[in-house]
């Protein structure tokens, strides 16, 4: 089954109907290093009623997150490999990729829900997945969230472990963050936002989503991204 999935992914092409739908829908992607606050900001924006959360499909099993088991249809659409294979065969994804042996993908149906409700489609996404969408629609808004500085960032990550830090997991997060920052800083399409004050961050992200931004603030945030990358070397 895994070989079949890999083969489908290698030759997968987005349908013209899906491309047209994406181009007609306002889409915002929240990107950023682990601990930047993507999930918190997204939840706050969805609560305003102006945004639709794109719930991704995955073939992995639900996990415990902050002591709670993830819910189907809320955290992810947890799907069997066979179901995902069928969806790929029917061109039901806008994008899909394999990560750590599991499939993750965005369905056409989720984008359509946002479009039909006249809402902004929003979700968190890996840096590497942004290019696929940009190739479909260059107007998709991509916002890279950042912690204020390295020290605050590290403390936020340590707080997640509730006093019992997992060194191996933390090192893995740092390696991933380094790759994400390197990739993002080479691309011209990211808007950068420093998540220092949550309420202000939500306000700024909402402004960018609606087409308003400050070049000065963007340059300041980009400088923070460069400083974080230096610290990781």
ABEGO torsion letter per residue (X at the ends): XAAAAAAAAAABBBBAAAAAAAAABBBBBBBEBBGAGAAAAAAAAAAAGABBBBBBBBABBBBBBGGBBBBBGAABBBBBAAAAAAAAAAGABABBBBBGGBBBBBBAAAAAAAAAAGBBBBBBBBAAAAAAAAAABAABBBBBBBBABAAAAAAAAAAAAGGBBBAAAAAAAAAAAAAAAAAAAABAABBBBBBABAAAAAAAAAAAAAGBBBAAAAAAAAAAAAAAAAAAX
